[in-house]
Amino acid sequence: MPALASYPKPPGSASRRGRHVLALLLASWLLLPGVVLAQTTATPAPQGDALDKALEAEPAADEPAADEDSSLSRREQEEQAKNTPYLPAPENGKRLSEKGRAWIDRDKGEVYVDGRISLRKGLLEMFACPPNTKEHESIVSVQSEAFVIHAGLLAVGAETGTPVVFTPEYKPPTGTKVEIDVIWKDKDGKEQKVRAQDWIRDARTKKAMNLPWVFAGSGFWKNEELGTSGYLAEDGDLVCVANFSTAMLDVPAEMTNDNSGLLFEAWTDRIPPLGWPVRLVFRPVLDDDSKKDNAKTGEPAKTDAAAKPETKPEAKPATPPAGNPIPKPGAAGQQ
């Protein structure tokens, strides 16, 4: 399987049918015992370059970082953060890829992805992005390719919907709702956990973002001449707070991606220093119990009819009262 992030982005639109076929194949493969999503060529780009650029570009914040140590300079804290190791692998997590840091736990219905803080102050288009893409407008840079996370969400029961449509009229993105938590250890080694929305602030009201994310599913591009293809969200549109037609996760409300109209900003004083390691926990909201069971076992959910064959009542020769038709044998309970 090619490493999709290694290809340049060509012109052309996404193929929805191709997106579903490839994504379902990936998810089905992940459900097999002992399978990990191997990458045969390129690996996720190291985060060091992007984080170094962020350190150089970001001005001094007016608000201190979460758990900031006042005895250290800003630069010393950021260097300390970059050298802080990731959290240990999840106890029951199944690794999604031989490279990168992404896992699934089908019993809990969760996908785990490690990353580092890439932005603490400024307007946002993303909450999270793949490495070396949109760190200048994303709070977290994850250590995984986007299509790996997409496949993991499918494997725990999430279903893709449709990306945002802008013309001829606006249609919001759709798909399974996905909750995201952020887990990290503070400077004292104590584990912290918050909703991702609590790190995102409405620039007008100064309150936390109150929108959910939906699994829009992005799309795939294909270059017929070169015979190459790739996943569109690899260019950065992993978890968006402004609408993008290439978003994997998007907000189901009209949010412009024009820089002059961006609505959300990073909530600086709640976010650890740049470079600090964090873990994102993606949890699809599955209302249908059969979907939850299917995500755990990898088997098709059983219907009531399959579990217990229906017993048809015996037909009686009696004539019903006037005005009531004679029921057809076996009609009761049919779907």
VONU-551287 format. One record per residue (C-alpha): residue number from 1; residue in three letters; x, y, z. Coordinates in nm, 3 decimals, m for minus. Example, Ala and Ser with C-alpha at 12.3 -4.5 7.8 and 13.67 -1.06 7.14 Angstrom:
2
TORVEX; gumi; rofi; east; north; up
TORVEX; 1; ALA; 1.230; m0.450; 0.780 .
TORVEX; 2; SER; 1.367; m0.106; 0.714 .
This chain:
335
TORVEX; gumi; rofi; east; north; up
TORVEX; 1; MET; 0.000; 0.000; 0.000 .
TORVEX; 2; PRO; 0.152; 0.334; m0.095 .
TORVEX; 3; ALA; 0.220; 0.601; 0.165 .
TORVEX; 4; LEU; m0.031; 0.855; 0.042 .
TORVEX; 5; ALA; 0.140; 1.156; 0.194 .
TORVEX; 6; SER; 0.438; 1.112; m0.037 .
TORVEX; 7; TYR; 0.248; 1.218; m0.350 .
TORVEX; 8; PRO; 0.199; 1.576; m0.468 .
TORVEX; 9; LYS; m0.157; 1.697; m0.483 .
TORVEX; 10; PRO; m0.289; 1.705; m0.842 .
TORVEX; 11; PRO; m0.596; 1.880; m0.980 .
TORVEX; 12; GLY; m0.927; 1.696; m0.987 .
TORVEX; 13; SER; m1.216; 1.609; m0.760 .
TORVEX; 14; ALA; m1.254; 1.328; m0.507 .
TORVEX; 15; SER; m1.423; 1.005; m0.602 .
TORVEX; 16; ARG; m1.679; 0.923; m0.333 .
TORVEX; 17; ARG; m1.717; 0.565; m0.453 .
TORVEX; 18; GLY; m1.343; 0.513; m0.454 .
TORVEX; 19; ARG; m1.323; 0.667; m0.108 .
TORVEX; 20; HIS; m1.570; 0.420; 0.040 .
TORVEX; 21; VAL; m1.420; 0.116; m0.134 .
TORVEX; 22; LEU; m1.065; 0.186; m0.020 .
TORVEX; 23; ALA; m1.164; 0.292; 0.330 .
TORVEX; 24; LEU; m1.381; m0.016; 0.383 .
TORVEX; 25; LEU; m1.102; m0.241; 0.261 .
TORVEX; 26; LEU; m0.863; m0.078; 0.506 .
TORVEX; 27; ALA; m1.106; m0.115; 0.797 .
TORVEX; 28; SER; m1.184; m0.480; 0.710 .
TORVEX; 29; TRP; m0.814; m0.558; 0.694 .
TORVEX; 30; LEU; m0.758; m0.402; 1.036 .
TORVEX; 31; LEU; m1.018; m0.633; 1.189 .
TORVEX; 32; LEU; m0.809; m0.940; 1.106 .
TORVEX; 33; PRO; m0.605; m1.076; 1.402 .
TORVEX; 34; GLY; m0.247; m0.955; 1.417 .
TORVEX; 35; VAL; m0.279; m0.708; 1.131 .
TORVEX; 36; VAL; m0.125; m0.363; 1.143 .
TORVEX; 37; LEU; m0.144; m0.104; 0.869 .
TORVEX; 38; ALA; 0.207; m0.124; 0.725 .
TORVEX; 39; GLN; 0.363; 0.154; 0.520 .
TORVEX; 40; THR; 0.588; 0.040; 0.243 .
TORVEX; 41; THR; 0.756; 0.362; 0.135 .
TORVEX; 42; ALA; 0.760; 0.697; 0.312 .
TORVEX; 43; THR; 0.702; 0.736; 0.688 .
TORVEX; 44; PRO; 0.531; 1.025; 0.864 .
TORVEX; 45; ALA; 0.755; 1.330; 0.843 .
TORVEX; 46; PRO; 0.937; 1.410; 1.168 .
TORVEX; 47; GLN; 0.770; 1.686; 1.364 .
TORVEX; 48; GLY; 1.092; 1.861; 1.459 .
TORVEX; 49; ASP; 1.110; 2.088; 1.154 .
TORVEX; 50; ALA; 0.753; 2.210; 1.183 .
TORVEX; 51; LEU; 0.777; 2.262; 1.558 .
TORVEX; 52; ASP; 1.105; 2.450; 1.527 .
TORVEX; 53; LYS; 0.941; 2.685; 1.276 .
TORVEX; 54; ALA; 0.648; 2.732; 1.512 .
TORVEX; 55; LEU; 0.884; 2.816; 1.798 .
TORVEX; 56; GLU; 1.056; 3.079; 1.587 .
TORVEX; 57; ALA; 0.734; 3.228; 1.446 .
TORVEX; 58; GLU; 0.509; 3.245; 1.752 .
TORVEX; 59; PRO; 0.531; 3.573; 1.946 .
TORVEX; 60; ALA; 0.548; 3.573; 2.323 .
TORVEX; 61; ALA; 0.204; 3.491; 2.462 .
TORVEX; 62; ASP; 0.019; 3.735; 2.683 .
TORVEX; 63; GLU; m0.116; 3.442; 2.883 .
TORVEX; 64; PRO; 0.104; 3.172; 3.042 .
TORVEX; 65; ALA; 0.095; 2.814; 2.925 .
TORVEX; 66; ALA; m0.093; 2.558; 3.130 .
TORVEX; 67; ASP; 0.128; 2.439; 3.421 .
TORVEX; 68; GLU; 0.394; 2.692; 3.326 .
TORVEX; 69; ASP; 0.711; 2.691; 3.538 .
TORVEX; 70; SER; 0.794; 3.056; 3.606 .
TORVEX; 71; SER; 1.154; 2.967; 3.698 .
TORVEX; 72; LEU; 1.229; 2.882; 3.333 .
TORVEX; 73; SER; 1.234; 3.113; 3.034 .
TORVEX; 74; ARG; 0.980; 3.059; 2.754 .
TORVEX; 75; ARG; 1.249; 2.913; 2.531 .
TORVEX; 76; GLU; 1.370; 2.678; 2.805 .
TORVEX; 77; GLN; 1.015; 2.556; 2.866 .
TORVEX; 78; GLU; 0.963; 2.490; 2.497 .
TORVEX; 79; GLU; 1.289; 2.299; 2.469 .
TORVEX; 80; GLN; 1.190; 2.100; 2.776 .
TORVEX; 81; ALA; 0.854; 2.024; 2.617 .
TORVEX; 82; LYS; 1.013; 1.899; 2.294 .
TORVEX; 83; ASN; 1.231; 1.659; 2.496 .
TORVEX; 84; THR; 0.940; 1.526; 2.703 .
TORVEX; 85; PRO; 0.856; 1.169; 2.594 .
TORVEX; 86; TYR; 0.517; 1.056; 2.471 .
TORVEX; 87; LEU; 0.276; 0.869; 2.696 .
TORVEX; 88; PRO; 0.317; 0.489; 2.701 .
TORVEX; 89; ALA; 0.116; 0.297; 2.441 .
TORVEX; 90; PRO; m0.249; 0.239; 2.543 .
TORVEX; 91; GLU; m0.284; m0.077; 2.751 .
TORVEX; 92; ASN; m0.530; m0.256; 2.522 .
TORVEX; 93; GLY; m0.455; m0.064; 2.205 .
TORVEX; 94; LYS; m0.389; m0.237; 1.875 .
TORVEX; 95; ARG; m0.132; m0.050; 1.671 .
TORVEX; 96; LEU; m0.270; 0.082; 1.344 .
TORVEX; 97; SER; 0.063; 0.129; 1.169 .
TORVEX; 98; GLU; 0.420; 0.009; 1.197 .
TORVEX; 99; LYS; 0.521; 0.374; 1.172 .
TORVEX; 100; GLY; 0.366; 0.663; 1.359 .
TORVEX; 101; ARG; 0.175; 0.653; 1.689 .
TORVEX; 102; ALA; m0.187; 0.548; 1.639 .
TORVEX; 103; TRP; m0.387; 0.266; 1.801 .
TORVEX; 104; ILE; m0.745; 0.137; 1.829 .
TORVEX; 105; ASP; m0.928; m0.029; 2.117 .
TORVEX; 106; ARG; m1.237; m0.201; 1.976 .
TORVEX; 107; ASP; m1.373; m0.289; 2.321 .
TORVEX; 108; LYS; m1.387; 0.079; 2.412 .
TORVEX; 109; GLY; m1.458; 0.193; 2.057 .
TORVEX; 110; GLU; m1.171; 0.442; 2.061 .
TORVEX; 111; VAL; m0.883; 0.552; 1.838 .
TORVEX; 112; TYR; m0.568; 0.694; 2.003 .
TORVEX; 113; VAL; m0.323; 0.922; 1.826 .
TORVEX; 114; ASP; m0.017; 1.091; 1.978 .
TORVEX; 115; GLY; 0.105; 1.434; 1.880 .
TORVEX; 116; ARG; 0.264; 1.755; 2.008 .
TORVEX; 117; ILE; 0.144; 2.109; 2.064 .
TORVEX; 118; SER; 0.215; 2.312; 1.751 .
TORVEX; 119; LEU; 0.028; 2.638; 1.823 .
TORVEX; 120; ARG; m0.091; 2.812; 2.139 .
TORVEX; 121; LYS; m0.202; 3.153; 2.021 .
TORVEX; 122; GLY; m0.384; 3.272; 1.712 .
TORVEX; 123; LEU; m0.682; 3.203; 1.487 .
TORVEX; 124; LEU; m0.750; 2.844; 1.387 .
TORVEX; 125; GLU; m0.856; 2.655; 1.077 .
TORVEX; 126; MET; m0.777; 2.317; 1.236 .
TORVEX; 127; PHE; m0.761; 2.163; 1.577 .
TORVEX; 128; ALA; m0.522; 1.891; 1.458 .
TORVEX; 129; CYS; m0.322; 1.824; 1.141 .
TORVEX; 130; PRO; m0.079; 1.561; 1.005 .
TORVEX; 131; PRO; 0.292; 1.643; 1.052 .
TORVEX; 132; ASN; 0.450; 1.924; 0.849 .
TORVEX; 133; THR; 0.125; 2.050; 0.698 .
TORVEX; 134; LYS; m0.076; 2.320; 0.881 .
TORVEX; 135; GLU; 0.100; 2.358; 1.215 .
TORVEX; 136; HIS; 0.074; 2.737; 1.181 .
TORVEX; 137; GLU; m0.306; 2.715; 1.227 .
TORVEX; 138; SER; m0.350; 2.389; 1.424 .
TORVEX; 139; ILE; m0.313; 2.334; 1.797 .
TORVEX; 140; VAL; m0.187; 1.975; 1.764 .
TORVEX; 141; SER; 0.040; 1.812; 1.507 .
TORVEX; 142; VAL; m0.029; 1.437; 1.518 .
TORVEX; 143; GLN; 0.227; 1.164; 1.460 .
TORVEX; 144; SER; 0.022; 0.971; 1.206 .
TORVEX; 145; GLU; m0.100; 0.993; 0.851 .
TORVEX; 146; ALA; m0.460; 1.098; 0.809 .
TORVEX; 147; PHE; m0.580; 0.791; 0.619 .
TORVEX; 148; VAL; m0.457; 0.567; 0.904 .
TORVEX; 149; ILE; m0.684; 0.752; 1.148 .
TORVEX; 150; HIS; m0.969; 0.734; 0.895 .
TORVEX; 151; ALA; m0.930; 0.355; 0.874 .
TORVEX; 152; GLY; m0.918; 0.331; 1.254 .
TORVEX; 153; LEU; m1.246; 0.521; 1.291 .
TORVEX; 154; LEU; m1.413; 0.287; 1.042 .
TORVEX; 155; ALA; m1.281; m0.013; 1.235 .
TORVEX; 156; VAL; m1.450; 0.104; 1.557 .
TORVEX; 157; GLY; m1.786; 0.159; 1.390 .
TORVEX; 158; ALA; m1.788; 0.518; 1.259 .
TORVEX; 159; GLU; m1.946; 0.584; 0.920 .
TORVEX; 160; THR; m1.842; 0.853; 0.675 .
TORVEX; 161; GLY; m2.098; 1.105; 0.561 .
TORVEX; 162; THR; m2.041; 1.380; 0.307 .
TORVEX; 163; PRO; m1.796; 1.672; 0.305 .
TORVEX; 164; VAL; m1.925; 2.028; 0.306 .
TORVEX; 165; VAL; m2.081; 2.161; m0.016 .
TORVEX; 166; PHE; m2.050; 2.533; m0.093 .
TORVEX; 167; THR; m2.226; 2.566; m0.429 .
TORVEX; 168; PRO; m2.487; 2.607; m0.565 .
TORVEX; 169; GLU; m2.602; 2.634; m0.202 .
TORVEX; 170; TYR; m2.435; 2.558; 0.129 .
TORVEX; 171; LYS; m2.480; 2.209; 0.272 .
TORVEX; 172; PRO; m2.305; 2.127; 0.602 .
TORVEX; 173; PRO; m2.082; 1.820; 0.635 .
TORVEX; 174; THR; m2.241; 1.501; 0.765 .
TORVEX; 175; GLY; m2.126; 1.175; 0.921 .
TORVEX; 176; THR; m2.097; 0.999; 1.255 .
TORVEX; 177; LYS; m2.032; 1.238; 1.541 .
TORVEX; 178; VAL; m1.686; 1.193; 1.691 .
TORVEX; 179; GLU; m1.587; 1.311; 2.038 .
TORVEX; 180; ILE; m1.223; 1.403; 2.097 .
TORVEX; 181; ASP; m1.047; 1.413; 2.434 .
TORVEX; 182; VAL; m0.691; 1.532; 2.499 .
TORVEX; 183; ILE; m0.476; 1.348; 2.753 .
TORVEX; 184; TRP; m0.132; 1.457; 2.875 .
TORVEX; 185; LYS; 0.089; 1.462; 3.183 .
TORVEX; 186; ASP; 0.169; 1.796; 3.340 .
TORVEX; 187; LYS; 0.513; 1.904; 3.460 .
TORVEX; 188; ASP; 0.450; 1.718; 3.790 .
TORVEX; 189; GLY; 0.368; 1.395; 3.609 .
TORVEX; 190; LYS; m0.005; 1.413; 3.687 .
TORVEX; 191; GLU; m0.235; 1.298; 3.408 .
TORVEX; 192; GLN; m0.476; 1.560; 3.273 .
TORVEX; 193; LYS; m0.777; 1.517; 3.046 .
TORVEX; 194; VAL; m1.000; 1.771; 2.871 .
TORVEX; 195; ARG; m1.241; 1.788; 2.578 .
TORVEX; 196; ALA; m1.072; 1.918; 2.265 .
TORVEX; 197; GLN; m1.336; 2.193; 2.248 .
TORVEX; 198; ASP; m1.206; 2.333; 2.577 .
TORVEX; 199; TRP; m0.882; 2.437; 2.403 .
TORVEX; 200; ILE; m1.077; 2.621; 2.130 .
TORVEX; 201; ARG; m1.234; 2.960; 2.204 .
TORVEX; 202; ASP; m1.490; 3.164; 2.014 .
TORVEX; 203; ALA; m1.302; 3.484; 1.931 .
TORVEX; 204; ARG; m1.622; 3.691; 1.979 .
TORVEX; 205; THR; m1.777; 3.544; 2.293 .
TORVEX; 206; LYS; m1.454; 3.418; 2.454 .
TORVEX; 207; LYS; m1.635; 3.093; 2.537 .
TORVEX; 208; ALA; m1.536; 2.737; 2.447 .
TORVEX; 209; MET; m1.641; 2.605; 2.107 .
TORVEX; 210; ASN; m1.981; 2.435; 2.140 .
TORVEX; 211; LEU; m1.985; 2.250; 1.808 .
TORVEX; 212; PRO; m1.928; 1.874; 1.761 .
TORVEX; 213; TRP; m1.720; 1.710; 1.489 .
TORVEX; 214; VAL; m1.864; 1.480; 1.222 .
TORVEX; 215; PHE; m1.684; 1.216; 1.017 .
TORVEX; 216; ALA; m1.714; 1.382; 0.674 .
TORVEX; 217; GLY; m1.450; 1.145; 0.537 .
TORVEX; 218; SER; m1.246; 1.375; 0.307 .
TORVEX; 219; GLY; m1.184; 1.201; m0.028 .
TORVEX; 220; PHE; m0.922; 1.060; m0.264 .
TORVEX; 221; TRP; m0.749; 1.212; m0.564 .
TORVEX; 222; LYS; m0.615; 1.020; m0.860 .
TORVEX; 223; ASN; m0.367; 1.117; m1.129 .
TORVEX; 224; GLU; m0.453; 0.907; m1.434 .
TORVEX; 225; GLU; m0.133; 0.996; m1.620 .
TORVEX; 226; LEU; 0.101; 0.900; m1.335 .
TORVEX; 227; GLY; m0.118; 0.624; m1.198 .
TORVEX; 228; THR; m0.096; 0.767; m0.847 .
TORVEX; 229; SER; m0.361; 0.845; m0.587 .
TORVEX; 230; GLY; m0.382; 0.979; m0.236 .
TORVEX; 231; TYR; m0.603; 1.082; 0.054 .
TORVEX; 232; LEU; m0.694; 1.451; 0.040 .
TORVEX; 233; ALA; m0.677; 1.514; 0.415 .
TORVEX; 234; GLU; m0.303; 1.439; 0.412 .
TORVEX; 235; ASP; m0.252; 1.804; 0.310 .
TORVEX; 236; GLY; m0.356; 1.909; 0.661 .
TORVEX; 237; ASP; m0.736; 1.895; 0.688 .
TORVEX; 238; LEU; m0.757; 1.633; 0.963 .
TORVEX; 239; VAL; m0.973; 1.788; 1.238 .
TORVEX; 240; CYS; m1.116; 2.120; 1.118 .
TORVEX; 241; VAL; m1.288; 2.412; 1.290 .
TORVEX; 242; ALA; m1.351; 2.586; 0.957 .
TORVEX; 243; ASN; m1.527; 2.410; 0.669 .
TORVEX; 244; PHE; m1.312; 2.235; 0.409 .
TORVEX; 245; SER; m1.436; 2.002; 0.135 .
TORVEX; 246; THR; m1.126; 1.790; 0.201 .
TORVEX; 247; ALA; m1.180; 1.758; 0.580 .
TORVEX; 248; MET; m1.172; 1.421; 0.752 .
TORVEX; 249; LEU; m1.353; 1.561; 1.059 .
TORVEX; 250; ASP; m1.543; 1.888; 1.022 .
TORVEX; 251; VAL; m1.792; 2.100; 1.218 .
TORVEX; 252; PRO; m2.155; 2.072; 1.098 .
TORVEX; 253; ALA; m2.213; 2.446; 1.075 .
TORVEX; 254; GLU; m2.129; 2.716; 0.825 .
TORVEX; 255; MET; m1.775; 2.826; 0.915 .
TORVEX; 256; THR; m1.572; 3.013; 0.657 .
TORVEX; 257; ASN; m1.211; 2.914; 0.594 .
TORVEX; 258; ASP; m1.129; 3.265; 0.472 .
TORVEX; 259; ASN; m0.861; 3.414; 0.696 .
TORVEX; 260; SER; m1.058; 3.736; 0.740 .
TORVEX; 261; GLY; m1.359; 3.549; 0.875 .
TORVEX; 262; LEU; m1.210; 3.280; 1.100 .
TORVEX; 263; LEU; m1.417; 3.246; 1.417 .
TORVEX; 264; PHE; m1.214; 3.030; 1.654 .
TORVEX; 265; GLU; m0.882; 3.085; 1.831 .
TORVEX; 266; ALA; m0.652; 2.884; 2.056 .
TORVEX; 267; TRP; m0.730; 2.920; 2.428 .
TORVEX; 268; THR; m0.372; 2.999; 2.520 .
TORVEX; 269; ASP; m0.371; 2.970; 2.898 .
TORVEX; 270; ARG; m0.527; 2.621; 2.885 .
TORVEX; 271; ILE; m0.273; 2.474; 2.644 .
TORVEX; 272; PRO; 0.067; 2.327; 2.747 .
TORVEX; 273; PRO; 0.389; 2.475; 2.601 .
TORVEX; 274; LEU; 0.477; 2.429; 2.234 .
TORVEX; 275; GLY; 0.615; 2.084; 2.168 .
TORVEX; 276; TRP; 0.444; 1.923; 2.468 .
TORVEX; 277; PRO; 0.335; 1.562; 2.397 .
TORVEX; 278; VAL; m0.038; 1.492; 2.407 .
TORVEX; 279; ARG; m0.269; 1.205; 2.314 .
TORVEX; 280; LEU; m0.592; 1.254; 2.120 .
TORVEX; 281; VAL; m0.871; 1.006; 2.192 .
TORVEX; 282; PHE; m1.127; 0.979; 1.909 .
TORVEX; 283; ARG; m1.458; 0.824; 2.016 .
TORVEX; 284; PRO; m1.739; 0.779; 1.762 .
TORVEX; 285; VAL; m2.086; 0.837; 1.908 .
TORVEX; 286; LEU; m2.274; 0.522; 1.807 .
TORVEX; 287; ASP; m2.644; 0.517; 1.891 .
TORVEX; 288; ASP; m2.710; 0.180; 1.730 .
TORVEX; 289; ASP; m2.604; m0.109; 1.957 .
TORVEX; 290; SER; m2.559; m0.337; 1.654 .
TORVEX; 291; LYS; m2.293; m0.098; 1.522 .
TORVEX; 292; LYS; m2.112; m0.109; 1.856 .
TORVEX; 293; ASP; m2.116; m0.491; 1.856 .
TORVEX; 294; ASN; m1.995; m0.497; 1.496 .
TORVEX; 295; ALA; m1.706; m0.266; 1.581 .
TORVEX; 296; LYS; m1.595; m0.496; 1.864 .
TORVEX; 297; THR; m1.616; m0.828; 1.679 .
TORVEX; 298; GLY; m1.572; m0.737; 1.316 .
TORVEX; 299; GLU; m1.879; m0.949; 1.236 .
TORVEX; 300; PRO; m2.206; m0.834; 1.079 .
TORVEX; 301; ALA; m2.471; m0.754; 1.338 .
TORVEX; 302; LYS; m2.751; m1.011; 1.367 .
TORVEX; 303; THR; m3.106; m0.902; 1.304 .
TORVEX; 304; ASP; m3.394; m1.010; 1.529 .
TORVEX; 305; ALA; m3.531; m1.227; 1.248 .
TORVEX; 306; ALA; m3.200; m1.410; 1.214 .
TORVEX; 307; ALA; m3.163; m1.456; 1.590 .
TORVEX; 308; LYS; m3.516; m1.596; 1.641 .
TORVEX; 309; PRO; m3.732; m1.714; 1.350 .
TORVEX; 310; GLU; m4.085; m1.580; 1.366 .
TORVEX; 311; THR; m4.366; m1.824; 1.445 .
TORVEX; 312; LYS; m4.667; m1.758; 1.225 .
TORVEX; 313; PRO; m5.013; m1.799; 1.381 .
TORVEX; 314; GLU; m5.249; m2.053; 1.236 .
TORVEX; 315; ALA; m5.518; m1.910; 1.009 .
TORVEX; 316; LYS; m5.873; m1.941; 1.145 .
TORVEX; 317; PRO; m6.178; m1.994; 0.917 .
TORVEX; 318; ALA; m6.398; m1.759; 1.125 .
TORVEX; 319; THR; m6.546; m1.464; 0.937 .
TORVEX; 320; PRO; m6.432; m1.130; 1.082 .
TORVEX; 321; PRO; m6.678; m0.852; 1.173 .
TORVEX; 322; ALA; m6.799; m0.633; 0.890 .
TORVEX; 323; GLY; m6.555; m0.365; 0.783 .
TORVEX; 324; ASN; m6.240; m0.557; 0.884 .
TORVEX; 325; PRO; m6.050; m0.731; 0.605 .
TORVEX; 326; ILE; m5.936; m1.090; 0.644 .
TORVEX; 327; PRO; m5.565; m1.084; 0.743 .
TORVEX; 328; LYS; m5.324; m1.262; 0.516 .
TORVEX; 329; PRO; m5.148; m1.559; 0.675 .
TORVEX; 330; GLY; m4.803; m1.457; 0.810 .
TORVEX; 331; ALA; m4.860; m1.084; 0.759 .
TORVEX; 332; ALA; m4.822; m1.002; 1.126 .
TORVEX; 333; GLY; m4.471; m0.896; 1.224 .
TORVEX; 334; GLN; m4.342; m0.885; 0.867 .
TORVEX; 335; GLN; m4.094; m0.607; 0.788 .
